[in-house]
Structure formats: structure tokens, C-alpha cells
């Protein structure tokens, strides 16, 4: 990814959405703990483990630089929990589309079509990859932005 690229945009997550996810995760984790304390363990321990992990991920996402979407003329990089994807080149990804009823922007990447995880994602989400709903744009506006970047950069 070129560092001095004049045509570059970095989207950072909406702090409000991340705080909302964190609060919801903590509240649901607390409900599972309360359930365990009053009624007994069982499946509620799985809830504590899963929801606690989701809450922790939301808390980490709030740290500066933990999550971003970096668009350049070559492609884009998704950074989540301080882990960066490889550069997804504009000519190697499908058109971006909004998955109805899930508020997710989904797409496919030509380089990664056969992995079982991607096949499951395509069956459940309608695309091999999804951009989480934490960005400051509504899903349709994000899909439109990504499609504009893809179209503009493909012409060069």
C-alpha cells in the first residue's frame, strides 16, 4: 500500500456504535452471570464466554488505531483488532452490496473463493466477506462509497 498516495481515505469506526456494542455485550454477559448465580450453570457459561469475548473485542476496537478501513487507488485494507488484511485490490473484488435484513456490506474476493469459511459466509451472508456495521456511514452509503472508489480506480 503506497504511503504517499494522494488518493487515500481512512474510515474510522463510529465510537457511538462501538460503545453501544460494548454496553449490550456487557449487559448480556451480566444477565448470563446472574442466571448462573440464581438458577445454575449449564449453557449460560457458553453465553458468558461468547458474550464476554465479544465485549472484550468491542473494548479493544475503541483503542486508537485498532480498527480502520483504508482506501487507496490500489485497493483497500481492513484493520480489525490491530490485525490488517492484505491489500484487497479493486480489480479482485466483486461489487459491494448490502445484505438485506443484516445491515452488512458484503463482497467477494477472487483470491479466496474455495475455503470452507468463505462458502459458509456466502451461504449465510450472501458474500465471502463483510464489512462490519461499525462505520460512520449507513450500509448503503458505505457500499456506494466502496463501489465509487472501485469504479474510479479501475478506470486508471
C-alpha positions as CSV (number, residue, x, y, z in Angstrom):
1,X,0.0,0.0,0.0
2,X,1.6,3.3,-1.0
3,X,2.2,5.5,1.9
4,X,2.3,8.8,0.0
5,X,-0.8,8.1,-2.1
6,X,-2.6,11.4,-2.7
7,X,-5.8,9.5,-3.3
8,X,-6.4,7.9,0.0
9,X,-9.2,7.7,2.6
10,X,-9.2,6.2,6.1
11,X,-12.5,5.5,7.7
12,X,-12.6,5.0,11.4
13,X,-15.4,3.3,13.3
14,X,-18.2,5.2,14.9
15,X,-17.4,5.4,18.6
16,X,-21.1,5.6,19.5
17,X,-21.8,2.2,17.8
18,X,-18.8,0.6,19.4
19,X,-19.9,1.9,22.9
20,X,-23.4,0.6,22.1
21,X,-22.0,-2.9,21.2
22,X,-19.8,-2.9,24.3
23,X,-22.7,-1.9,26.6
24,X,-25.0,-4.5,25.0
25,X,-22.3,-7.2,25.3
26,X,-21.7,-6.3,29.0
27,X,-25.4,-6.3,29.8
28,X,-26.0,-9.7,28.2
29,X,-22.9,-11.1,29.9
30,X,-24.2,-9.8,33.2
31,X,-27.5,-11.4,32.6
32,X,-25.8,-14.8,31.9
33,X,-23.8,-14.4,35.1
34,X,-27.0,-13.6,37.0
35,X,-28.6,-16.6,35.5
36,X,-25.7,-18.8,36.7
37,X,-25.8,-17.3,40.2
38,X,-29.6,-17.8,40.6
39,X,-30.5,-20.9,38.6
40,X,-27.3,-22.7,37.9
41,X,-24.7,-23.1,35.2
42,X,-25.3,-25.1,32.1
43,X,-25.5,-23.3,28.7
44,X,-25.2,-19.9,30.4
45,X,-21.5,-20.5,30.8
46,X,-21.2,-20.5,27.0
47,X,-23.1,-17.2,26.9
48,X,-20.6,-15.7,29.4
49,X,-17.7,-17.0,27.3
50,X,-19.1,-15.8,24.0
51,X,-20.6,-12.5,25.1
52,X,-17.6,-11.7,27.3
53,X,-15.3,-12.3,24.3
54,X,-17.5,-10.1,22.1
55,X,-17.4,-7.4,24.8
56,X,-13.6,-7.6,25.0
57,X,-13.4,-7.2,21.2
58,X,-15.6,-4.2,21.3
59,X,-13.5,-2.6,24.0
60,X,-10.3,-3.2,22.0
61,X,-11.9,-1.7,18.9
62,X,-12.3,1.5,20.9
63,X,-8.5,1.8,21.2
64,X,-6.9,4.3,18.7
65,X,-5.7,2.5,15.5
66,X,-7.4,-0.8,16.4
67,X,-9.9,-0.6,13.6
68,X,-10.0,1.2,10.3
69,X,-10.8,0.8,6.6
70,X,-8.0,2.3,4.4
71,X,-8.9,3.0,0.8
72,X,-6.2,3.8,-1.8
73,X,-6.1,3.8,-5.6
74,X,-4.7,0.2,-5.5
75,X,-7.3,-1.3,-3.2
76,X,-8.3,-1.3,0.4
77,X,-7.1,-2.8,3.7
78,X,-9.4,-3.8,6.6
79,X,-7.9,-3.4,10.1
80,X,-9.7,-5.1,13.0
81,X,-8.3,-5.7,16.4
82,X,-4.9,-4.3,15.2
83,X,-4.8,-7.1,12.5
84,X,-4.6,-5.9,8.9
85,X,-5.9,-7.8,5.9
86,X,-3.7,-8.0,2.8
87,X,-4.4,-5.3,0.2
88,X,-7.6,-6.3,-1.5
89,X,-7.2,-4.9,-5.0
90,X,-10.2,-3.2,-6.6
91,X,-10.0,-5.5,-9.7
92,X,-10.0,-8.6,-7.5
93,X,-13.2,-7.9,-5.5
94,X,-16.8,-8.1,-6.6
95,X,-19.2,-5.2,-6.5
96,X,-20.2,-4.2,-2.9
97,X,-23.8,-4.8,-1.9
98,X,-25.9,-4.5,1.2
99,X,-27.2,-7.7,2.6
100,X,-30.9,-7.1,3.4
101,X,-32.0,-7.6,7.0
102,X,-28.5,-7.8,8.3
103,X,-27.2,-4.3,7.6
104,X,-23.9,-5.6,6.3
105,X,-21.9,-4.7,3.2
106,X,-20.7,-7.9,1.6
107,X,-18.4,-8.7,-1.3
108,X,-16.3,-11.5,-2.7
109,X,-12.5,-11.6,-3.3
110,X,-11.2,-13.5,-6.3
111,X,-8.2,-14.9,-4.5
112,X,-10.1,-16.6,-1.7
113,X,-13.1,-18.5,-3.2
114,X,-12.7,-22.1,-2.1
115,X,-12.2,-22.0,1.6
116,X,-15.0,-23.6,3.7
117,X,-15.3,-20.5,5.8
118,X,-16.0,-18.4,2.7
119,X,-18.5,-20.9,1.3
120,X,-20.3,-20.7,4.7
121,X,-20.2,-16.9,4.6
122,X,-21.6,-16.8,1.1
123,X,-24.5,-19.1,2.1
124,X,-25.3,-17.2,5.3
125,X,-24.4,-13.6,4.4
126,X,-24.5,-13.5,0.6
127,X,-20.8,-12.8,0.2
128,X,-17.5,-14.2,1.2
129,X,-16.5,-11.1,3.2
130,X,-18.5,-8.5,5.1
131,X,-17.7,-5.0,6.4
132,X,-18.9,-4.8,9.9
133,X,-21.6,-2.3,10.7
134,X,-19.4,-0.1,12.9
135,X,-18.5,2.6,10.3
136,X,-19.9,6.1,10.5
137,X,-21.9,5.5,7.3
138,X,-25.1,3.6,6.8
139,X,-24.6,0.3,5.0
140,X,-26.0,1.5,1.6
141,X,-23.8,4.7,1.8
142,X,-20.7,2.6,2.6
143,X,-21.5,0.2,-0.3
144,X,-22.0,3.2,-2.6
145,X,-18.7,4.7,-1.5
146,X,-16.8,1.5,-2.0
147,X,-18.4,1.0,-5.4
148,X,-17.4,4.6,-6.5
149,X,-13.8,4.0,-5.4
150,X,-13.8,0.7,-7.2
151,X,-15.2,2.3,-10.4
152,X,-12.9,5.3,-10.3
153,X,-9.7,3.4,-9.6
154,X,-10.5,0.7,-12.2
155,X,-10.5,3.4,-14.9
156,X,-6.9,4.3,-14.2
